[in-house]
Amino acid sequence: MEVIDFAKQDSLVSQYMMELRNVDIQHDMLRFRRNLERIGEIMAYEISKHLDYKTETIQTPLAPCQCQVIGSDVVLATIFRAGLPFHQGFLNFFDHAENAFVSAYRKYKEKENFDVFIEYIASPDLTGKTLILVDPMLATGASMELSYRALLTKGTPARIHVASVIASQAAVDYVKSTFPEDKTTLWIGAVDPEINSHSYIVPGLGDAGDLAFGSKL
């Protein structure tokens, strides 16, 4: 499985990542959402280089013209709720893509002990298509895997791109061990070294859902 880590290259992602992490900036929910969206846009552009293309002839005001257009059937899938602004960044670029949505949540049995449950899924047929599965925080990898397993009930994609803003090294290793190695690419804004006892990424940025949309009960 190919893993593309944006932190290993200089780009605008580094600037947006700094603002997402910075406690003096991240309290601005509008800016936080927009930075997630902008990283999604950059990743969408980079992923577009890995898709199939075909030639299509169109008519300009002066003459016919051959153009390259995406030949892959793309489905953008996100995990509620933190994934919504990140997803929007991808949708800004893949504006003709179909969309899928999964609700995954942590159900705590004890303070530091939880299971991940899938409560809701809405998806088109995925058979033979390119699935781009996005979630900004990849802490343990469990939510991503369960969401992928749920989406497989809607068909088996030909190609998979998993995208996150920040991942723990443990989650990267977990995704590499659970997703099909020969047809999956993992895109990460930055890989952090560890997760704490509450399964939050360290140094991470905190709770992306709360920072994007406000705290929850």
MISE-458054 format. One record per residue (C-alpha): residue in three letters; residue number from 1; z, y, x. Coordinates in Angstrom, 1 decimal, always signed. Layout:
MISE-458054
site type=ALA; seq=NUM; up=Z; north=Y; east=X
...
This chain:
MISE-458054
site type=MET; seq=1; up=+0.0; north=+0.0; east=+0.0
site type=GLU; seq=2; up=-0.9; north=+3.4; east=+1.3
site type=VAL; seq=3; up=+1.9; north=+6.0; east=+1.3
site type=ILE; seq=4; up=+0.8; north=+9.7; east=+1.6
site type=ASP; seq=5; up=+3.8; north=+11.9; east=+2.5
site type=PHE; seq=6; up=+2.9; north=+15.6; east=+2.2
site type=ALA; seq=7; up=+6.0; north=+16.6; east=+4.3
site type=LYS; seq=8; up=+4.1; north=+15.2; east=+7.3
site type=GLN; seq=9; up=+1.4; north=+17.8; east=+7.0
site type=ASP; seq=10; up=+1.5; north=+21.6; east=+6.7
site type=SER; seq=11; up=+0.5; north=+22.8; east=+3.3
site type=LEU; seq=12; up=+1.6; north=+25.0; east=+0.4
site type=VAL; seq=13; up=+3.6; north=+22.0; east=-0.9
site type=SER; seq=14; up=+6.2; north=+22.8; east=+1.7
site type=GLN; seq=15; up=+6.7; north=+26.3; east=+0.3
site type=TYR; seq=16; up=+7.0; north=+25.1; east=-3.2
site type=MET; seq=17; up=+9.4; north=+22.3; east=-2.1
site type=MET; seq=18; up=+11.7; north=+24.8; east=-0.4
site type=GLU; seq=19; up=+11.9; north=+26.8; east=-3.7
site type=LEU; seq=20; up=+12.6; north=+23.7; east=-5.7
site type=ARG; seq=21; up=+15.5; north=+22.7; east=-3.4
site type=ASN; seq=22; up=+17.0; north=+26.2; east=-2.9
site type=VAL; seq=23; up=+20.0; north=+26.8; east=-5.1
site type=ASP; seq=24; up=+19.4; north=+30.5; east=-4.9
site type=ILE; seq=25; up=+15.9; north=+30.1; east=-6.5
site type=GLN; seq=26; up=+16.0; north=+26.9; east=-8.6
site type=HIS; seq=27; up=+18.2; north=+28.5; east=-11.3
site type=ASP; seq=28; up=+15.1; north=+30.3; east=-12.5
site type=MET; seq=29; up=+13.8; north=+27.6; east=-14.9
site type=LEU; seq=30; up=+10.4; north=+29.2; east=-15.3
site type=ARG; seq=31; up=+9.8; north=+29.2; east=-11.6
site type=PHE; seq=32; up=+11.2; north=+25.7; east=-11.2
site type=ARG; seq=33; up=+8.8; north=+24.3; east=-13.8
site type=ARG; seq=34; up=+5.9; north=+26.2; east=-12.3
site type=ASN; seq=35; up=+6.6; north=+24.9; east=-8.8
site type=LEU; seq=36; up=+6.6; north=+21.3; east=-10.2
site type=GLU; seq=37; up=+3.3; north=+22.1; east=-11.9
site type=ARG; seq=38; up=+1.8; north=+23.6; east=-8.7
site type=ILE; seq=39; up=+2.7; north=+20.5; east=-6.7
site type=GLY; seq=40; up=+1.1; north=+18.4; east=-9.4
site type=GLU; seq=41; up=-2.1; north=+20.5; east=-9.1
site type=ILE; seq=42; up=-2.2; north=+20.0; east=-5.4
site type=MET; seq=43; up=-1.6; north=+16.3; east=-5.6
site type=ALA; seq=44; up=-4.3; north=+16.0; east=-8.4
site type=TYR; seq=45; up=-6.8; north=+17.6; east=-6.1
site type=GLU; seq=46; up=-6.0; north=+15.2; east=-3.3
site type=ILE; seq=47; up=-6.1; north=+12.2; east=-5.6
site type=SER; seq=48; up=-9.5; north=+13.3; east=-6.9
site type=LYS; seq=49; up=-10.9; north=+12.6; east=-3.4
site type=HIS; seq=50; up=-10.0; north=+8.9; east=-3.9
site type=LEU; seq=51; up=-11.7; north=+8.4; east=-7.3
site type=ASP; seq=52; up=-15.2; north=+7.0; east=-8.0
site type=TYR; seq=53; up=-18.0; north=+9.5; east=-8.7
site type=LYS; seq=54; up=-21.4; north=+9.3; east=-10.3
site type=THR; seq=55; up=-24.5; north=+11.5; east=-10.4
site type=GLU; seq=56; up=-25.3; north=+13.3; east=-13.6
site type=THR; seq=57; up=-28.3; north=+15.5; east=-14.3
site type=ILE; seq=58; up=-27.6; north=+18.7; east=-16.2
site type=GLN; seq=59; up=-29.8; north=+21.7; east=-17.1
site type=THR; seq=60; up=-29.1; north=+25.1; east=-15.6
site type=PRO; seq=61; up=-30.9; north=+28.2; east=-17.1
site type=LEU; seq=62; up=-33.5; north=+27.7; east=-14.4
site type=ALA; seq=63; up=-34.0; north=+24.0; east=-13.7
site type=PRO; seq=64; up=-32.5; north=+20.6; east=-13.9
site type=CYS; seq=65; up=-29.7; north=+20.0; east=-11.3
site type=GLN; seq=66; up=-28.0; north=+16.8; east=-10.1
site type=CYS; seq=67; up=-24.2; north=+17.0; east=-10.0
site type=GLN; seq=68; up=-21.4; north=+14.7; east=-8.9
site type=VAL; seq=69; up=-18.9; north=+14.0; east=-11.6
site type=ILE; seq=70; up=-15.9; north=+11.7; east=-11.8
site type=GLY; seq=71; up=-16.9; north=+8.2; east=-12.7
site type=SER; seq=72; up=-13.4; north=+6.8; east=-13.1
site type=ASP; seq=73; up=-11.7; north=+6.7; east=-16.5
site type=VAL; seq=74; up=-8.4; north=+8.5; east=-15.7
site type=VAL; seq=75; up=-5.1; north=+8.1; east=-17.6
site type=LEU; seq=76; up=-2.2; north=+10.4; east=-16.7
site type=ALA; seq=77; up=+1.2; north=+8.9; east=-17.5
site type=THR; seq=78; up=+4.5; north=+10.6; east=-17.2
site type=ILE; seq=79; up=+8.2; north=+9.8; east=-17.7
site type=PHE; seq=80; up=+10.2; north=+12.1; east=-20.0
site type=ARG; seq=81; up=+11.6; north=+14.7; east=-19.7
site type=ALA; seq=82; up=+11.5; north=+15.9; east=-16.1
site type=GLY; seq=83; up=+8.0; north=+14.7; east=-15.7
site type=LEU; seq=84; up=+6.5; north=+17.1; east=-18.2
site type=PRO; seq=85; up=+5.8; north=+20.1; east=-16.0
site type=PHE; seq=86; up=+4.7; north=+17.9; east=-13.1
site type=HIS; seq=87; up=+2.4; north=+16.1; east=-15.5
site type=GLN; seq=88; up=+1.0; north=+19.5; east=-16.7
site type=GLY; seq=89; up=-0.1; north=+20.2; east=-13.1
site type=PHE; seq=90; up=-2.2; north=+17.1; east=-13.1
site type=LEU; seq=91; up=-3.6; north=+17.8; east=-16.5
site type=ASN; seq=92; up=-4.7; north=+21.3; east=-15.4
site type=PHE; seq=93; up=-7.1; north=+19.6; east=-13.0
site type=PHE; seq=94; up=-7.9; north=+16.3; east=-14.8
site type=ASP; seq=95; up=-8.4; north=+18.1; east=-18.1
site type=HIS; seq=96; up=-10.6; north=+15.4; east=-19.5
site type=ALA; seq=97; up=-8.1; north=+12.6; east=-18.8
site type=GLU; seq=98; up=-6.4; north=+10.5; east=-21.4
site type=ASN; seq=99; up=-2.6; north=+10.7; east=-21.5
site type=ALA; seq=100; up=+0.3; north=+8.3; east=-21.8
site type=PHE; seq=101; up=+4.0; north=+9.0; east=-22.2
site type=VAL; seq=102; up=+7.1; north=+6.8; east=-21.5
site type=SER; seq=103; up=+10.7; north=+7.6; east=-22.3
site type=ALA; seq=104; up=+13.0; north=+6.0; east=-19.7
site type=TYR; seq=105; up=+16.7; north=+6.8; east=-19.5
site type=ARG; seq=106; up=+19.9; north=+5.8; east=-17.8
site type=LYS; seq=107; up=+22.6; north=+4.1; east=-19.9
site type=TYR; seq=108; up=+25.8; north=+4.2; east=-18.0
site type=LYS; seq=109; up=+28.2; north=+1.3; east=-18.3
site type=GLU; seq=110; up=+30.6; north=+2.9; east=-15.9
site type=LYS; seq=111; up=+30.7; north=+6.2; east=-14.0
site type=GLU; seq=112; up=+28.4; north=+4.9; east=-11.2
site type=ASN; seq=113; up=+26.9; north=+1.9; east=-12.9
site type=PHE; seq=114; up=+23.9; north=+2.1; east=-15.2
site type=ASP; seq=115; up=+20.9; north=+0.3; east=-16.5
site type=VAL; seq=116; up=+17.5; north=+1.9; east=-17.2
site type=PHE; seq=117; up=+16.0; north=+1.5; east=-20.7
site type=ILE; seq=118; up=+12.6; north=+2.2; east=-22.1
site type=GLU; seq=119; up=+12.9; north=+3.8; east=-25.5
site type=TYR; seq=120; up=+9.4; north=+5.1; east=-26.3
site type=ILE; seq=121; up=+5.8; north=+4.5; east=-25.1
site type=ALA; seq=122; up=+2.5; north=+6.1; east=-26.3
site type=SER; seq=123; up=-0.6; north=+5.1; east=-24.3
site type=PRO; seq=124; up=-4.3; north=+4.5; east=-24.7
site type=ASP; seq=125; up=-5.9; north=+1.2; east=-23.6
site type=LEU; seq=126; up=-5.5; north=+1.0; east=-19.8
site type=THR; seq=127; up=-7.8; north=-1.9; east=-19.1
site type=GLY; seq=128; up=-10.0; north=-1.2; east=-16.1
site type=LYS; seq=129; up=-9.0; north=+2.5; east=-15.8
site type=THR; seq=130; up=-7.3; north=+4.6; east=-13.1
site type=LEU; seq=131; up=-3.6; north=+5.1; east=-13.9
site type=ILE; seq=132; up=-1.9; north=+8.1; east=-12.4
site type=LEU; seq=133; up=+1.8; north=+7.6; east=-13.1
site type=VAL; seq=134; up=+4.0; north=+10.7; east=-12.3
site type=ASP; seq=135; up=+7.7; north=+11.4; east=-12.2
site type=PRO; seq=136; up=+9.1; north=+14.2; east=-9.9
site type=MET; seq=137; up=+12.2; north=+12.3; east=-8.7
site type=LEU; seq=138; up=+11.9; north=+8.7; east=-7.3
site type=ALA; seq=139; up=+15.5; north=+7.9; east=-6.7
site type=THR; seq=140; up=+15.8; north=+4.1; east=-6.9
site type=GLY; seq=141; up=+12.3; north=+3.2; east=-8.2
site type=ALA; seq=142; up=+13.7; north=+1.3; east=-11.2
site type=SER; seq=143; up=+12.5; north=+3.8; east=-13.8
site type=MET; seq=144; up=+9.1; north=+3.9; east=-12.3
site type=GLU; seq=145; up=+8.8; north=+0.1; east=-12.2
site type=LEU; seq=146; up=+10.0; north=-0.4; east=-15.8
site type=SER; seq=147; up=+7.7; north=+2.4; east=-17.0
site type=TYR; seq=148; up=+4.8; north=+0.6; east=-15.2
site type=ARG; seq=149; up=+5.7; north=-2.7; east=-16.8
site type=ALA; seq=150; up=+5.9; north=-1.1; east=-20.2
site type=LEU; seq=151; up=+2.4; north=+0.5; east=-19.7
site type=LEU; seq=152; up=+1.0; north=-2.9; east=-18.7
site type=THR; seq=153; up=+1.4; north=-3.9; east=-22.4
site type=LYS; seq=154; up=-1.4; north=-1.5; east=-23.0
site type=GLY; seq=155; up=-3.8; north=-3.1; east=-20.5
site type=THR; seq=156; up=-4.2; north=-3.7; east=-16.8
site type=PRO; seq=157; up=-5.5; north=-0.7; east=-14.8
site type=ALA; seq=158; up=-8.0; north=-1.2; east=-12.0
site type=ARG; seq=159; up=-6.3; north=+1.4; east=-9.8
site type=ILE; seq=160; up=-2.9; north=+2.9; east=-9.7
site type=HIS; seq=161; up=-1.7; north=+6.2; east=-8.2
site type=VAL; seq=162; up=+2.1; north=+6.8; east=-8.2
site type=ALA; seq=163; up=+3.1; north=+10.4; east=-7.6
site type=SER; seq=164; up=+6.6; north=+12.0; east=-7.1
site type=VAL; seq=165; up=+7.8; north=+15.2; east=-5.6
site type=ILE; seq=166; up=+10.8; north=+13.8; east=-3.8
site type=ALA; seq=167; up=+11.6; north=+10.1; east=-3.2
site type=SER; seq=168; up=+14.4; north=+8.3; east=-1.4
site type=GLN; seq=169; up=+13.3; north=+5.9; east=+1.4
site type=ALA; seq=170; up=+14.9; north=+3.1; east=-0.6
site type=ALA; seq=171; up=+12.7; north=+3.9; east=-3.6
site type=VAL; seq=172; up=+9.6; north=+4.0; east=-1.5
site type=ASP; seq=173; up=+10.4; north=+0.6; east=-0.2
site type=TYR; seq=174; up=+11.1; north=-0.7; east=-3.7
site type=VAL; seq=175; up=+7.8; north=+0.6; east=-5.1
site type=LYS; seq=176; up=+6.0; north=-1.0; east=-2.2
site type=SER; seq=177; up=+7.6; north=-4.3; east=-3.0
site type=THR; seq=178; up=+7.0; north=-4.2; east=-6.8
site type=PHE; seq=179; up=+3.7; north=-2.6; east=-7.4
site type=PRO; seq=180; up=+0.3; north=-4.3; east=-6.6
site type=GLU; seq=181; up=-0.2; north=-3.6; east=-3.0
site type=ASP; seq=182; up=-3.9; north=-3.9; east=-3.0
site type=LYS; seq=183; up=-4.6; north=-1.3; east=-5.7
site type=THR; seq=184; up=-1.7; north=+1.2; east=-5.5
site type=THR; seq=185; up=-1.4; north=+4.5; east=-3.6
site type=LEU; seq=186; up=+2.0; north=+6.3; east=-3.4
site type=TRP; seq=187; up=+1.9; north=+10.1; east=-3.2
site type=ILE; seq=188; up=+5.2; north=+11.8; east=-2.2
site type=GLY; seq=189; up=+6.0; north=+15.5; east=-1.6
site type=ALA; seq=190; up=+8.9; north=+14.5; east=+0.7
site type=VAL; seq=191; up=+10.9; north=+11.4; east=+1.5
site type=ASP; seq=192; up=+14.7; north=+11.9; east=+1.8
site type=PRO; seq=193; up=+16.9; north=+9.5; east=+3.7
site type=GLU; seq=194; up=+19.4; north=+8.3; east=+1.1
site type=ILE; seq=195; up=+20.8; north=+8.3; east=-2.4
site type=ASN; seq=196; up=+24.5; north=+8.9; east=-3.3
site type=SER; seq=197; up=+26.8; north=+6.8; east=-5.4
site type=HIS; seq=198; up=+25.4; north=+8.3; east=-8.6
site type=SER; seq=199; up=+21.8; north=+7.4; east=-7.5
site type=TYR; seq=200; up=+20.8; north=+11.0; east=-6.8
site type=ILE; seq=201; up=+18.6; north=+11.7; east=-3.9
site type=VAL; seq=202; up=+20.2; north=+13.4; east=-0.9
site type=PRO; seq=203; up=+19.5; north=+16.1; east=+0.0
site type=GLY; seq=204; up=+17.2; north=+16.1; east=-3.0
site type=LEU; seq=205; up=+17.4; north=+19.0; east=-5.4
site type=GLY; seq=206; up=+19.7; north=+18.0; east=-8.2
site type=ASP; seq=207; up=+18.8; north=+17.0; east=-11.7
site type=ALA; seq=208; up=+15.1; north=+18.0; east=-12.2
site type=GLY; seq=209; up=+15.3; north=+17.6; east=-16.0
site type=ASP; seq=210; up=+18.2; north=+20.0; east=-16.3
site type=LEU; seq=211; up=+16.8; north=+22.5; east=-13.8
site type=ALA; seq=212; up=+13.5; north=+22.5; east=-15.7
site type=PHE; seq=213; up=+14.8; north=+22.5; east=-19.3
site type=GLY; seq=214; up=+18.5; north=+23.2; east=-19.3
site type=SER; seq=215; up=+21.6; north=+21.0; east=-19.2
site type=LYS; seq=216; up=+22.1; north=+18.3; east=-21.8
site type=LEU; seq=217; up=+25.2; north=+16.8; east=-23.5
